[in-house]
C-alpha cells in the first residue's frame, strides 16, 4: 500500500509526507502523479498550504518503506509548481 510509505526528496533529504491521493489517467490506466498534503502553516493548525504534487516521472525509486522522488527543495515547491506543473501536463 503506497499510502504507508514516506515520500523523501533525494535532492535535499526532506520528508515530503505520505501519499494522500494518486492522480490517474482513467483512459490509459497510467498513474500521472502522487499527491501529498501540504505542510501546516505556522500559528494556524487548521489552514494548510496547497497539496504537494509529484509527477510520476520524478519518482526515482519505490522501496518497501519509502518512495524517493527528485523535486526542487521544499522551499522552491511553489516555484516548481508554477513553472512546471501549471504549464505542462505531466
Buried (B, 14 or more C-beta within 10 A) or exposed (E): EEEEBBBBBEBEEBEBBBBEEEBEEEEEEEBBBBBBBBEEEEEEEEEEEEEBBBBBEBBEEEEEEEBBBEBBEBEEBEEBBEEBBEEEEB
